[in-house]
Amino acid sequence: MPHAMIYINSWPGVDKDGIANALADMLRTRSKETFVWSSTRIDGYAQAALADGADTPQEQRLRGREEFLHGLVEDHRTRHHIYIFTDFETSNPQDAMVAEAYRSAAITRDDRAFIPVILRSDSAEHDYRQSLPRETASTAGMGQSAQLYRFGTPEEIEVNVSQRSPEEVAEAIKAHVRRWITQDEEDDAEE
């Protein structure tokens, strides 16, 4: 049975990578490897592979992530790995397509458990919105009405990171992930 793909989405300034690395340490076992991939790292990897320049930057980002994720899930050696992805995607249509590429990869991978995590910090969201120039905020869909992208699935969890260490947040996510992985394993046993 394949293990989870965990997708952590939050505003900048929430320490997604610190939380993801703490979570990876907690989930790693001798028989189960855990890897963290930030969207910046994936985009850098994908840009090198997609240097043709035929797409708009947004289309290139989407295509690059889709190709990266496809390669990752098609490799049979990764079947029992847990992947934790960190990202910042809002509910605007372009960002939604990028976020959905992760869920699509999980489904492609033998219906691997896909667990979306929304990290909420009112101060990080406020600080980020205040740092945007007015014309950027309106054209990028980051104005006062922009929201983080949500999948709306039962597996999705929202965690408030305010006043909590990365390790405390990772513990909350770990408990949630374990429930879903255990449920998937029980469902497999019944079939």
PyRosetta script that sets phi, psi and omega in degrees:
from pyrosetta import init, pose_from_sequence

init()
pose = pose_from_sequence("MPHAMIYINSWPGVDKDGIANALADMLRTRSKETFVWSSTRIDGYAQAALADGADTPQEQRLRGREEFLHGLVEDHRTRHHIYIFTDFETSNPQDAMVAEAYRSAAITRDDRAFIPVILRSDSAEHDYRQSLPRETASTAGMGQSAQLYRFGTPEEIEVNVSQRSPEEVAEAIKAHVRRWITQDEEDDAEE")
pose.set_psi(1, 127.1)
pose.set_omega(1, 178.0)
pose.set_phi(2, -66.8)
pose.set_psi(2, 153.0)
pose.set_omega(2, 178.7)
pose.set_phi(3, -97.0)
pose.set_psi(3, -178.8)
pose.set_omega(3, -168.0)
pose.set_phi(4, -72.2)
pose.set_psi(4, 153.1)
pose.set_omega(4, 162.9)
pose.set_phi(5, -111.8)
pose.set_psi(5, 120.1)
pose.set_omega(5, -177.0)
pose.set_phi(6, -108.1)
pose.set_psi(6, 127.6)
pose.set_omega(6, -176.7)
pose.set_phi(7, -115.5)
pose.set_psi(7, 110.9)
pose.set_omega(7, -178.9)
pose.set_phi(8, -101.2)
pose.set_psi(8, 120.4)
pose.set_omega(8, -178.7)
pose.set_phi(9, -121.2)
pose.set_psi(9, 131.1)
pose.set_omega(9, 176.5)
pose.set_phi(10, -162.7)
pose.set_psi(10, 168.6)
pose.set_omega(10, 174.9)
pose.set_phi(11, -67.3)
pose.set_psi(11, 154.7)
pose.set_omega(11, 173.7)
pose.set_phi(12, -58.7)
pose.set_psi(12, 150.3)
pose.set_omega(12, 176.7)
pose.set_phi(13, 91.8)
pose.set_psi(13, 9.2)
pose.set_omega(13, -177.5)
pose.set_phi(14, -100.7)
pose.set_psi(14, -3.8)
pose.set_omega(14, -178.0)
pose.set_phi(15, 65.9)
pose.set_psi(15, 47.1)
pose.set_omega(15, 176.8)
pose.set_phi(16, -53.6)
pose.set_psi(16, -45.4)
pose.set_omega(16, -176.4)
pose.set_phi(17, -66.3)
pose.set_psi(17, -38.9)
pose.set_omega(17, 176.9)
pose.set_phi(18, -63.1)
pose.set_psi(18, -42.1)
pose.set_omega(18, 178.2)
pose.set_phi(19, -66.5)
pose.set_psi(19, -44.7)
pose.set_omega(19, -179.1)
pose.set_phi(20, -63.0)
pose.set_psi(20, -41.4)
pose.set_omega(20, 179.2)
pose.set_phi(21, -67.3)
pose.set_psi(21, -38.5)
pose.set_omega(21, 176.3)
pose.set_phi(22, -64.2)
pose.set_psi(22, -41.5)
pose.set_omega(22, 178.4)
pose.set_phi(23, -63.9)
pose.set_psi(23, -43.0)
pose.set_omega(23, 179.2)
pose.set_phi(24, -59.3)
pose.set_psi(24, -43.3)
pose.set_omega(24, 178.4)
pose.set_phi(25, -61.4)
pose.set_psi(25, -37.5)
pose.set_omega(25, -178.6)
pose.set_phi(26, -72.4)
pose.set_psi(26, -31.7)
pose.set_omega(26, -175.9)
pose.set_phi(27, -91.8)
pose.set_psi(27, -15.0)
pose.set_omega(27, -176.1)
pose.set_phi(28, -71.7)
pose.set_psi(28, 135.0)
pose.set_omega(28, 174.5)
pose.set_phi(29, -133.6)
pose.set_psi(29, 178.1)
pose.set_omega(29, 179.0)
pose.set_phi(30, -61.9)
pose.set_psi(30, -34.4)
pose.set_omega(30, -176.9)
pose.set_phi(31, -101.1)
pose.set_psi(31, -2.0)
pose.set_omega(31, -175.4)
pose.set_phi(32, -132.6)
pose.set_psi(32, 110.7)
pose.set_omega(32, 177.8)
pose.set_phi(33, -85.9)
pose.set_psi(33, 151.0)
pose.set_omega(33, -178.5)
pose.set_phi(34, -131.1)
pose.set_psi(34, 132.3)
pose.set_omega(34, -177.4)
pose.set_phi(35, -127.7)
pose.set_psi(35, 143.0)
pose.set_omega(35, 177.8)
pose.set_phi(36, -112.4)
pose.set_psi(36, 129.4)
pose.set_omega(36, 176.9)
pose.set_phi(37, -127.3)
pose.set_psi(37, 116.4)
pose.set_omega(37, 174.9)
pose.set_phi(38, -83.7)
pose.set_psi(38, 154.7)
pose.set_omega(38, 179.8)
pose.set_phi(39, -61.1)
pose.set_psi(39, -35.2)
pose.set_omega(39, 179.1)
pose.set_phi(40, -63.6)
pose.set_psi(40, -42.4)
pose.set_omega(40, 179.3)
pose.set_phi(41, -65.7)
pose.set_psi(41, -42.7)
pose.set_omega(41, 178.6)
pose.set_phi(42, -64.4)
pose.set_psi(42, -44.7)
pose.set_omega(42, -179.2)
pose.set_phi(43, -62.1)
pose.set_psi(43, -38.5)
pose.set_omega(43, 176.9)
pose.set_phi(44, -64.1)
pose.set_psi(44, -43.4)
pose.set_omega(44, 177.9)
pose.set_phi(45, -63.5)
pose.set_psi(45, -44.6)
pose.set_omega(45, -177.3)
pose.set_phi(46, -69.7)
pose.set_psi(46, -37.0)
pose.set_omega(46, 179.9)
pose.set_phi(47, -60.6)
pose.set_psi(47, -39.2)
pose.set_omega(47, 179.1)
pose.set_phi(48, -63.0)
pose.set_psi(48, -34.3)
pose.set_omega(48, -179.0)
pose.set_phi(49, -82.9)
pose.set_psi(49, -19.1)
pose.set_omega(49, -175.0)
pose.set_phi(50, -120.4)
pose.set_psi(50, 53.3)
pose.set_omega(50, -175.3)
pose.set_phi(51, -84.0)
pose.set_psi(51, 13.0)
pose.set_omega(51, -176.4)
pose.set_phi(52, -74.2)
pose.set_psi(52, -21.9)
pose.set_omega(52, 175.8)
pose.set_phi(53, 70.1)
pose.set_psi(53, 16.9)
pose.set_omega(53, -177.2)
pose.set_phi(54, -76.5)
pose.set_psi(54, -21.8)
pose.set_omega(54, -175.8)
pose.set_phi(55, -102.8)
pose.set_psi(55, 165.3)
pose.set_omega(55, 168.1)
pose.set_phi(56, -68.5)
pose.set_psi(56, 162.6)
pose.set_omega(56, 179.0)
pose.set_phi(57, -55.7)
pose.set_psi(57, -39.9)
pose.set_omega(57, 179.8)
pose.set_phi(58, -66.7)
pose.set_psi(58, -43.1)
pose.set_omega(58, 179.0)
pose.set_phi(59, -65.7)
pose.set_psi(59, -38.1)
pose.set_omega(59, 179.2)
pose.set_phi(60, -66.2)
pose.set_psi(60, -40.0)
pose.set_omega(60, 178.3)
pose.set_phi(61, -62.1)
pose.set_psi(61, -45.7)
pose.set_omega(61, 179.3)
pose.set_phi(62, -63.5)
pose.set_psi(62, -49.1)
pose.set_omega(62, -178.8)
pose.set_phi(63, -62.2)
pose.set_psi(63, -40.9)
pose.set_omega(63, 179.2)
pose.set_phi(64, -63.1)
pose.set_psi(64, -43.1)
pose.set_omega(64, 178.5)
pose.set_phi(65, -66.7)
pose.set_psi(65, -42.1)
pose.set_omega(65, 179.0)
pose.set_phi(66, -60.1)
pose.set_psi(66, -44.1)
pose.set_omega(66, 180.0)
pose.set_phi(67, -66.4)
pose.set_psi(67, -41.3)
pose.set_omega(67, 178.1)
pose.set_phi(68, -61.7)
pose.set_psi(68, -49.7)
pose.set_omega(68, -178.0)
pose.set_phi(69, -64.5)
pose.set_psi(69, -40.1)
pose.set_omega(69, 178.7)
pose.set_phi(70, -59.5)
pose.set_psi(70, -46.3)
pose.set_omega(70, 178.6)
pose.set_phi(71, -61.4)
pose.set_psi(71, -38.3)
pose.set_omega(71, -178.9)
pose.set_phi(72, -65.7)
pose.set_psi(72, -47.3)
pose.set_omega(72, -175.6)
pose.set_phi(73, -78.7)
pose.set_psi(73, -21.5)
pose.set_omega(73, 178.9)
pose.set_phi(74, -78.5)
pose.set_psi(74, -17.2)
pose.set_omega(74, -179.2)
pose.set_phi(75, -77.4)
pose.set_psi(75, 111.5)
pose.set_omega(75, -176.3)
pose.set_phi(76, -60.5)
pose.set_psi(76, -22.3)
pose.set_omega(76, -179.8)
pose.set_phi(77, -69.9)
pose.set_psi(77, -16.1)
pose.set_omega(77, -177.7)
pose.set_phi(78, -96.9)
pose.set_psi(78, 5.5)
pose.set_omega(78, -173.9)
pose.set_phi(79, -53.7)
pose.set_psi(79, -40.0)
pose.set_omega(79, -176.3)
pose.set_phi(80, -104.3)
pose.set_psi(80, 18.2)
pose.set_omega(80, 176.8)
pose.set_phi(81, -89.1)
pose.set_psi(81, 153.0)
pose.set_omega(81, 170.8)
pose.set_phi(82, -103.4)
pose.set_psi(82, 129.3)
pose.set_omega(82, 176.8)
pose.set_phi(83, -112.2)
pose.set_psi(83, 134.2)
pose.set_omega(83, 177.0)
pose.set_phi(84, -118.1)
pose.set_psi(84, 120.5)
pose.set_omega(84, 179.9)
pose.set_phi(85, -110.1)
pose.set_psi(85, 137.5)
pose.set_omega(85, 175.5)
pose.set_phi(86, -113.8)
pose.set_psi(86, 141.6)
pose.set_omega(86, -173.5)
pose.set_phi(87, -157.0)
pose.set_psi(87, 169.9)
pose.set_omega(87, 172.3)
pose.set_phi(88, -136.8)
pose.set_psi(88, 98.7)
pose.set_omega(88, 179.4)
pose.set_phi(89, -129.9)
pose.set_psi(89, 133.9)
pose.set_omega(89, 178.0)
pose.set_phi(90, -96.5)
pose.set_psi(90, -176.9)
pose.set_omega(90, -177.1)
pose.set_phi(91, -83.8)
pose.set_psi(91, 5.6)
pose.set_omega(91, 178.0)
pose.set_phi(92, -68.3)
pose.set_psi(92, 155.0)
pose.set_omega(92, -172.6)
pose.set_phi(93, -56.6)
pose.set_psi(93, -39.2)
pose.set_omega(93, -179.4)
pose.set_phi(94, -66.6)
pose.set_psi(94, -45.7)
pose.set_omega(94, 178.8)
pose.set_phi(95, -64.8)
pose.set_psi(95, -38.3)
pose.set_omega(95, 180.0)
pose.set_phi(96, -60.2)
pose.set_psi(96, -40.8)
pose.set_omega(96, 178.5)
pose.set_phi(97, -63.3)
pose.set_psi(97, -39.0)
pose.set_omega(97, 179.1)
pose.set_phi(98, -65.8)
pose.set_psi(98, -45.8)
pose.set_omega(98, 180.0)
pose.set_phi(99, -61.8)
pose.set_psi(99, -41.7)
pose.set_omega(99, -178.8)
pose.set_phi(100, -65.1)
pose.set_psi(100, -21.9)
pose.set_omega(100, 177.4)
pose.set_phi(101, -61.1)
pose.set_psi(101, -33.1)
pose.set_omega(101, 178.8)
pose.set_phi(102, -68.3)
pose.set_psi(102, -46.2)
pose.set_omega(102, -179.9)
pose.set_phi(103, -63.5)
pose.set_psi(103, -40.8)
pose.set_omega(103, 178.4)
pose.set_phi(104, -59.4)
pose.set_psi(104, -41.2)
pose.set_omega(104, 178.6)
pose.set_phi(105, -63.5)
pose.set_psi(105, -40.6)
pose.set_omega(105, 179.7)
pose.set_phi(106, -63.9)
pose.set_psi(106, -42.3)
pose.set_omega(106, 179.7)
pose.set_phi(107, -65.6)
pose.set_psi(107, -40.1)
pose.set_omega(107, 178.1)
pose.set_phi(108, -60.2)
pose.set_psi(108, -33.9)
pose.set_omega(108, -176.4)
pose.set_phi(109, -85.6)
pose.set_psi(109, 68.6)
pose.set_omega(109, 176.1)
pose.set_phi(110, 51.6)
pose.set_psi(110, 40.4)
pose.set_omega(110, -178.4)
pose.set_phi(111, 52.6)
pose.set_psi(111, 44.0)
pose.set_omega(111, 175.3)
pose.set_phi(112, -54.2)
pose.set_psi(112, 141.9)
pose.set_omega(112, 177.4)
pose.set_phi(113, -59.1)
pose.set_psi(113, 128.0)
pose.set_omega(113, 177.9)
pose.set_phi(114, -114.0)
pose.set_psi(114, 116.6)
pose.set_omega(114, -174.2)
pose.set_phi(115, -120.2)
pose.set_psi(115, 101.8)
pose.set_omega(115, 177.3)
pose.set_phi(116, -79.3)
pose.set_psi(116, 139.9)
pose.set_omega(116, 179.4)
pose.set_phi(117, -127.6)
pose.set_psi(117, 125.8)
pose.set_omega(117, 175.4)
pose.set_phi(118, -105.2)
pose.set_psi(118, 122.5)
pose.set_omega(118, 175.9)
pose.set_phi(119, -99.0)
pose.set_psi(119, 124.3)
pose.set_omega(119, -177.2)
pose.set_phi(120, -112.9)
pose.set_psi(120, 131.9)
pose.set_omega(120, 173.1)
pose.set_phi(121, -147.4)
pose.set_psi(121, 109.0)
pose.set_omega(121, -176.2)
pose.set_phi(122, -58.3)
pose.set_psi(122, -36.6)
pose.set_omega(122, -178.4)
pose.set_phi(123, -70.6)
pose.set_psi(123, -38.4)
pose.set_omega(123, 179.2)
pose.set_phi(124, -65.8)
pose.set_psi(124, -41.9)
pose.set_omega(124, 179.0)
pose.set_phi(125, -63.7)
pose.set_psi(125, -46.4)
pose.set_omega(125, -179.9)
pose.set_phi(126, -60.8)
pose.set_psi(126, -48.0)
pose.set_omega(126, -179.3)
pose.set_phi(127, -60.6)
pose.set_psi(127, -41.5)
pose.set_omega(127, -179.8)
pose.set_phi(128, -64.6)
pose.set_psi(128, -47.8)
pose.set_omega(128, -179.1)
pose.set_phi(129, -61.1)
pose.set_psi(129, -38.6)
pose.set_omega(129, -179.4)
pose.set_phi(130, -69.2)
pose.set_psi(130, -24.9)
pose.set_omega(130, -178.0)
pose.set_phi(131, -80.6)
pose.set_psi(131, -12.3)
pose.set_omega(131, -177.5)
pose.set_phi(132, -81.1)
pose.set_psi(132, 134.5)
pose.set_omega(132, 171.2)
pose.set_phi(133, -62.4)
pose.set_psi(133, 149.9)
pose.set_omega(133, -176.2)
pose.set_phi(134, -56.1)
pose.set_psi(134, -44.9)
pose.set_omega(134, -178.7)
pose.set_phi(135, -67.8)
pose.set_psi(135, -32.2)
pose.set_omega(135, 177.9)
pose.set_phi(136, -69.5)
pose.set_psi(136, -43.0)
pose.set_omega(136, -178.4)
pose.set_phi(137, -59.9)
pose.set_psi(137, -42.4)
pose.set_omega(137, -177.6)
pose.set_phi(138, -76.5)
pose.set_psi(138, -38.1)
pose.set_omega(138, -177.0)
pose.set_phi(139, -78.9)
pose.set_psi(139, -27.2)
pose.set_omega(139, -178.1)
pose.set_phi(140, -91.4)
pose.set_psi(140, 1.9)
pose.set_omega(140, 179.9)
pose.set_phi(141, 74.8)
pose.set_psi(141, 21.4)
pose.set_omega(141, -176.3)
pose.set_phi(142, -105.7)
pose.set_psi(142, 12.6)
pose.set_omega(142, -178.8)
pose.set_phi(143, -64.2)
pose.set_psi(143, -169.9)
pose.set_omega(143, -175.5)
pose.set_phi(144, -60.7)
pose.set_psi(144, -22.0)
pose.set_omega(144, -178.3)
pose.set_phi(145, -89.6)
pose.set_psi(145, -11.0)
pose.set_omega(145, -177.4)
pose.set_phi(146, -65.9)
pose.set_psi(146, 140.9)
pose.set_omega(146, 178.7)
pose.set_phi(147, -128.1)
pose.set_psi(147, 157.1)
pose.set_omega(147, 173.4)
pose.set_phi(148, -65.6)
pose.set_psi(148, 147.1)
pose.set_omega(148, 178.8)
pose.set_phi(149, -68.5)
pose.set_psi(149, 136.7)
pose.set_omega(149, 177.6)
pose.set_phi(150, -126.2)
pose.set_psi(150, 141.3)
pose.set_omega(150, 179.1)
pose.set_phi(151, -85.6)
pose.set_psi(151, -26.5)
pose.set_omega(151, 178.7)
pose.set_phi(152, 72.1)
pose.set_psi(152, 26.8)
pose.set_omega(152, -179.8)
pose.set_phi(153, -98.9)
pose.set_psi(153, 159.4)
pose.set_omega(153, 178.0)
pose.set_phi(154, -61.5)
pose.set_psi(154, -26.7)
pose.set_omega(154, -178.0)
pose.set_phi(155, -75.0)
pose.set_psi(155, -16.7)
pose.set_omega(155, -176.5)
pose.set_phi(156, -69.1)
pose.set_psi(156, 140.7)
pose.set_omega(156, 177.6)
pose.set_phi(157, -132.2)
pose.set_psi(157, 143.9)
pose.set_omega(157, 173.7)
pose.set_phi(158, -113.3)
pose.set_psi(158, 131.4)
pose.set_omega(158, -178.9)
pose.set_phi(159, -125.9)
pose.set_psi(159, 127.1)
pose.set_omega(159, 175.1)
pose.set_phi(160, -81.8)
pose.set_psi(160, 121.6)
pose.set_omega(160, -176.2)
pose.set_phi(161, -94.6)
pose.set_psi(161, -4.5)
pose.set_omega(161, -177.9)
pose.set_phi(162, -58.7)
pose.set_psi(162, 132.4)
pose.set_omega(162, 176.9)
pose.set_phi(163, 61.7)
pose.set_psi(163, 24.4)
pose.set_omega(163, 179.7)
pose.set_phi(164, -127.6)
pose.set_psi(164, 144.0)
pose.set_omega(164, 177.1)
pose.set_phi(165, -75.5)
pose.set_psi(165, 159.6)
pose.set_omega(165, 175.3)
pose.set_phi(166, -55.0)
pose.set_psi(166, -36.6)
pose.set_omega(166, -179.8)
pose.set_phi(167, -66.7)
pose.set_psi(167, -39.3)
pose.set_omega(167, 178.4)
pose.set_phi(168, -65.6)
pose.set_psi(168, -41.8)
pose.set_omega(168, 178.5)
pose.set_phi(169, -66.0)
pose.set_psi(169, -43.0)
pose.set_omega(169, 179.2)
pose.set_phi(170, -60.7)
pose.set_psi(170, -38.4)
pose.set_omega(170, 177.5)
pose.set_phi(171, -60.9)
pose.set_psi(171, -42.9)
pose.set_omega(171, 179.2)
pose.set_phi(172, -64.2)
pose.set_psi(172, -42.2)
pose.set_omega(172, 179.0)
pose.set_phi(173, -66.7)
pose.set_psi(173, -41.8)
pose.set_omega(173, -179.3)
pose.set_phi(174, -58.4)
pose.set_psi(174, -44.0)
pose.set_omega(174, 179.7)
pose.set_phi(175, -60.8)
pose.set_psi(175, -41.3)
pose.set_omega(175, 178.6)
pose.set_phi(176, -66.2)
pose.set_psi(176, -45.9)
pose.set_omega(176, -179.6)
pose.set_phi(177, -61.2)
pose.set_psi(177, -43.8)
pose.set_omega(177, -179.7)
pose.set_phi(178, -58.9)
pose.set_psi(178, -39.5)
pose.set_omega(178, 177.8)
pose.set_phi(179, -60.4)
pose.set_psi(179, -42.5)
pose.set_omega(179, -178.0)
pose.set_phi(180, -74.0)
pose.set_psi(180, -39.6)
pose.set_omega(180, 178.6)
pose.set_phi(181, -65.5)
pose.set_psi(181, -43.6)
pose.set_omega(181, 178.9)
pose.set_phi(182, -61.6)
pose.set_psi(182, -42.0)
pose.set_omega(182, 179.1)
pose.set_phi(183, -62.5)
pose.set_psi(183, -43.0)
pose.set_omega(183, 178.2)
pose.set_phi(184, -62.1)
pose.set_psi(184, -41.4)
pose.set_omega(184, -179.8)
pose.set_phi(185, -66.2)
pose.set_psi(185, -38.5)
pose.set_omega(185, 177.6)
pose.set_phi(186, -66.6)
pose.set_psi(186, -39.9)
pose.set_omega(186, 178.0)
pose.set_phi(187, -62.7)
pose.set_psi(187, -40.9)
pose.set_omega(187, 177.7)
pose.set_phi(188, -62.8)
pose.set_psi(188, -39.8)
pose.set_omega(188, -177.5)
pose.set_phi(189, -66.3)
pose.set_psi(189, -32.7)
pose.set_omega(189, -178.8)
pose.set_phi(190, -73.3)
pose.set_psi(190, -24.6)
pose.set_omega(190, -176.1)
pose.set_phi(191, -76.0)
pose.dump_pdb("model.pdb")
